[in-house]
Amino acid sequence: MPLIALLGLQWGDEGKGKICDILSEGADIIVRHIGGNNAGHTVVINDRKLVLRIIPAGILRPGKLCLLGGGMVVDLNRFYEEIEFLRSLGYEVSPNNLKISPRIHVITPIQKELERRIEDVLGNGAIGTTMRGIGPTYADKALRVGIRIGDLLDSDLERRLKVVCDIHKIENIDVSEVADTLKSHIGWLEPFVEEPASIIRSNLNTANILLEGAHGSLLVDPRCISKTIGVFKAYQTRVGNGPFPTEQSGEVVEYLRKRGNEYGSTTGRPRRCGWLDLSLLRFAAKINSVDYLVVTKVDVLSGLSRYYISDKYVLNGSELKEIEPYNMHIGNVVPNYMEFQGFNLEKTSNLEWKDLDKGVLKYIEYIEKEVGT
């Protein structure tokens, strides 16, 4: 049976939540295996916007099984709140349709305090994180000192938390209180705990499975992946600091931000905006072996007299069609822009291919040709 991986190909906010919701209709099992509640997947149901930060969007569809894999990090307070929020809207969230890995690492006040200190030390060079403790929790996982869901029954929990505090020289947190808070979640949490990797492997031949994110740490043989779908936005956005070769300023940013509602779903911060960057898109599509591309928010470009796509970079007189996003020279490249005439979409929902403006078709065909997918 099909096992489809759905990936974002930009700096997040590509519209994965919407595409996942659409694809989950034909899936039996929907899996999220990486990340935490620092980002939100936005889904609109009956004109109501729902932002899911932890649980896969498939939970909104009856009869689906949702899994949270061991690559995730979870704030148990926020997790419980999300479950209760969905229940208050009439959605089922129970051990019958949601399973979570005991290998998930738990975010505690220790990691949040560490993140605050890191951002303070970095000053003007701060990353600009959501301050949810995501990065430090992954760091503690790599250091092999993090606390997993499966560790909550450990009689040594308080001592282990103190070790984490000592490593990071954090003295203003009561580890006894943190331990008690974590243990208070055991009652409601324990019925949900079951290893997703085992469920996936036992259902490979009988179920349609949708993977939100990459599949490396799911303990699923990559050869089992039937299709990999990459999602990207019609233009480029980024939250926080870091290189952004095609970033724009002035009126075009205000236009894209207003039309595309480009504000962080978690923090509300305005996103940085710019033109689509094919050099980065080619790289992302290649390293993820993408079979199909899905573009979102094309309608945001509607109404512009002209728009641009960066087809390559120029660096020290040399042309670069592709570059790794963490290349040490990425901050020095100069985008080469292709200009396109604007288009107008008379309607933006329930569109069929025949309804699309010729300008939209030209845009899509150009990207397909340039990315090679």
N, C-alpha and C positions, 0 to 999 in steps of 0.2 A: 504494500500500500504506500501511497505517497508520503514522504517526509520532507516538508518544505521549510527552509530556513529563510527568515525575513530579517534583513539587515538595513541599518541606516548607513548611508554613504557619505555623510557630511559631518558637521560638528554637533549633531543632535538636532532636535526640533524639525525633522524632515517630514513629519506627518505619519510616523510608523503606527501610532495608535489607531488612526482611521483605517489604514490599510489592513492592519491586524484584525480589526473588527469585521471588515468585509471578508477577509479570508477565513476567519474563524467560523463563519456560517457553514463552510464545507468541511471543517475539521472536527475530529472526535476529541483530540487531546491538544491543548494549547500550553506551551511551556515557556516560562521566562527563567533564565538561568544566571543572569549577570546584572549587576547594578543594584541600586537601592532607591530610597524615596527622595533622591535629589532631583529627579526628573519626573515629569508627569506625562502619561499617555492620555490625550484628550479624545473623547468620543462623544458624538452628539446623538442622543436617542430621543425621538419625538420632540425635537427642538429644545431639548434640555442638555446642557453641556456637563459631562461628567469627566473629572480628571482622576485617573487611577495612577497612583504612584508606586504601588507594589504588586497588586494582583493583576494578572493578565486580563485584557479586555474580553476574552472569551467567557468570563464569569457572568457576563450580562446575557448570555444565551443559554436557555435551558438545555439540559442534557449533555453539556460539555464538561470535560474533566480538565481542570487547570492545575499546573504543577509549577512550584518554585524550586529551582535547582540549587545545588550547592555552591555555585559561583556568586550567589547573591549575598548582600549584607542587609540586615533588616533592623530597624528600630521597632521594637515590639510594641511600644506605646502607639506609634503611628499605624502599625499593622492592625492592632486591635481596633483602633478608631476607624480605619478603612473598612474593616469587616462589618462593624456596627452601622456605619454610614450606608453601605450597600443593603444591609438587612432592613434598615429604616425605609428604604425606597421600594421594598418588596422583593428584592433579589435573594435567591438562595445562596448562602455561603456556609457550607458545612463540610465535614470530612467526606461527604459523598461526592463533592465536586471540586474540592481543593485539597491538595497534598503538598507538604513542604519538606524539604530535605533537612535531616538532622545536622548536615554539614554546613548549613548557612551560618555565617558569622554574625554575631549580635553587636549592634551599635549601642554604646553606653555613654554616659556623660563624660567618661574619661577621654574618648576619642573626640567628642565635640570640643572639650576644653583644649585638647592638643591642637586641633585645627584652628581654633581661635588664636592660640599662641603663634602658630606657624604663620598665619596671615599677618599678625602684628609685626613679627620679625621681618617678614618680606617687605612690609611697607608699601612703597609705590610699585614694587615688583610683585605684589600679591597676585595669586592666581585668580581671585574673584570667585571663590567657591560659594556654594549654597549654605555652607556652615552646618551641614547635617551630619558631619563626622564620617562621611563615606570614605574618603582617601585614607585617613588614619586607621580606619577599621581594616581596609585592605592591607595597609602596611603592617599592622599587628598580625594579620593572617600570614603574611610572608615571613614575619619574624617568629612564627609558630608560638605566639603567646596570646592570640585572640581567643575569645570565648564563642563557642558554637552552640547552636540550639541543643544539640545532644549533650552538652556539658552542664546544662542548667540543674540537673539532678546531682551533680558532683558535690560531695560533702566538702570538698576543698575549694569551692567556688570563691569564697571571700579571699583566701590566700592568693589565688591566681589573679584576682582583680588587683590586689595589692602589688603583685609583681609587675603588672602592666603600669600601674602608677609609678612605681619605683624606677622602671626603665625610662619613663618619660619625665621623671622628676616632677610629678604632679602631687602636690601635698594638700590641695584645698578641696578634695573630694572625699566624702565618707564612704569607703568601700563597703562597709557593713550595710549601709542604706542602699547602695547600688545592688548588692547581692540580694537583699530582701525584695527589692523591686523586681529584679529579674525572676526570682523564684515565684513571685506572686502571679506570674503569667503562666506557670506550668499547667494549672487546671484547665484553662480553655485551650491552650496551645497543643498539649500532648495528643489529643485525638487526630490532629491534622498531620502529625509527623509520620512520614513514610518516604523512603528514598525514591525520588523520581526516576533515577537512572534505571532502576530495576523495572519500574512500570513501563518505561519507554521500550526497553529491550524486549519485554514480554509481549508488547503490542505492535511491534514493527510490521508484522505480516498481516495484521487484522484491522488496523486503525489508520485513519488519516491524521497525521501529526504535524502541527505547526510550531516551529521554534522561533521565539522572539529573541533575536540576537544570534551571535556566533555559537557554534556547536562544540568547540574544542573541549570544554571541561564537563560536558554532559555525560561523558563516558559512553558516547554513542559512536560507533565506527563511522568516520566521515564518508565512507563509501556507501552508506545507507541513505545519504541525502539525495533525494530525487531532483529537487530544484532549489536554487538559491535566488531569492528575489531581493534586489537592492532598491531602496527607497531614497529619493533625493528631492529636494525642493527646486522650483524653477529659478530660484535665485539663491544667494548664499547668506546664511546668518551665523552668528556666533555669540555666545554668552561668556563673559569673563575675558581675561587677558590672553594674549598669544598672537602669533602671526596671522594675518588675514590679508593676503595679497590683493584681493579684488574689493576690499572694503571701500565704501563710498561715504560721502558726507553731504550735508545740505538737503536740498529739496527732494532728491531721489530717495534718500534714506527715510525722510518723513513720509513720503508717499508709500514706500514699501512697508514701513512699520505700521502705518495707519490701516492700509488695505489688508495687510496680512496679519494684523493683530500681533505684531512681533514683540510680545512681552513674555517673560519667563512664566510658565504655568506654576512654578513653585515659589519664586521670589518676586515676580511682578516686574523685574528689572527689564528695561528696554534692551532688545537684542541689537547687536551690531549688524548692519545690513550691507550687502554688496551684490555684484553681478555673479552669475554662475561661473564656477571655476572648473573647466574641463580637465586641467592638469591633475587636480586632486581627485576628480571623479573617476578618471581613467585608472589612477593608482588604486583607489578604493575598490573599484569593480574588479580589477585584476587580482588583487591579493585575496579577495573573498570568492573568487571564481563565480561571479554572478552570471546567472543564465538569463534573467529578465530584469528590466529596469521599470520602475514605477515612478512617475513624476507627479508631485503634488503642487498645489497653489499656482498653477499656470494662470488662473483667473486673476491673480494679484497683478500680473503684468498688463492685463487688459486696460486699455485707456491711455497707456504711454504712447507718445508719438514715435519713440524709438527706444530700443533697449539693447543691451550688449551681453556678449558671452566671451569670456577669456578662453581662447583656444590653445594658448601656449604661453610660456614665459620667455623673457629674454634676460640672460644673466651674463654680464661681461662680454656682450656681443654674440653669445651663443644662444641658440633656441633650445628650449626644453619643452617637450610635449607632455612630460610626466615627471612628477617629483614626489618624494616621500614627504608627508606633512611635517616630519620632524627633522628634515634636512637642515643643517646648520646655516645654509644660505637662503632659506625660504623667505626670510625677512628682507632680503635684498633684491629679489626678483622683480621684474617689471612685467605686468600682464600685457599680452597682446590682445586687443579687443576686436571682435567682429561685430559690426553694427547690423541690427535687424529693424525693419519697419514694424511699427506697432500694429496691434490688432484689437478687435473688440469682440467680446463674447456677449451676445444678447441675453443668454441665460447661462447660469453657472451650475445647475443641478440637473441630474438625469440626462446628461449629454450623451449623444451617440456620435460615432466617428463622422457620420455625414453632416452633423451639426457644426463641426469645428471650422473655424475661420481658416483660410489658406495660410495665414500667417502663423497660426498655431501648428498646422501640419508641417510647415517648413521648419519651424523650431524643433519639433520632435524628430523629424527625419535627419536634421543636421546633427543632433546629439547622438542618435543611433549610429550614424556613419562615423562620427568622431570617436565615440567610446568603443564601438565595435561590439555592441551587445544587442 
